[in-house]
Amino acid sequence: MARLATAALRLVIAIALLGSLGVQTVMMPVVWHDLEGTDNWVRTAFVVSVTLGIVTLQVIALCIWRLLTLVRRGEALSRSAFPYVDTVIGSLFAGAVLMGSIAFVLAPGATPPGIVGLVCGAALVIGGVALVVLVQRTLLAQAVAQNAEVQELRTELNEVI
């Protein structure tokens, strides 16, 4: 079952990465063109923020792919997982800031306040997800420490026997 779930998640990640590349290469130039009548700084800030937001999602997807590799090898509870988890946390916080910057860009324009509020709410939720992953990282650190202690105790027990 775990192999099937891992394979399914890898498929979803691959499709999402391909889709995000399509959005970056096809849709963002269209958005740039659609915003032709707006102030240049608004246009630039919006397109750059959305594009960088997509990059954060791509980074997260690649880190999860690497974490799945660690799971497959039975190394998920090891120090080698930390760089990927830390990168996910940083990318999520960056995504929250980028979403907040989109709200900042939209606020003074003709965008309805409700839309700006929704974008701010999305930024808050993304930041909250980053905090959840940070808590999960703490649990991972505890599990890694416990795993090391168990290995040490097994070694000592084997020496006694």
Secondary structure, 3 states (H helix, E strand, C coil): CHHHHHHHHHHHHHHHHHHHHHHHHHHHHHHHHHCCCCCHHHHHHHHHHHHHHHHHHHHHHHHHHHHHHHHHHCCCCCHHHHHHHHHHHHHHHHHHHHHHHHHHHHCCCCCCHHHHHHHHHHHHHHHHHHHHHHHHHHHHHHHHHHHHHHHHHHHHHHHHC
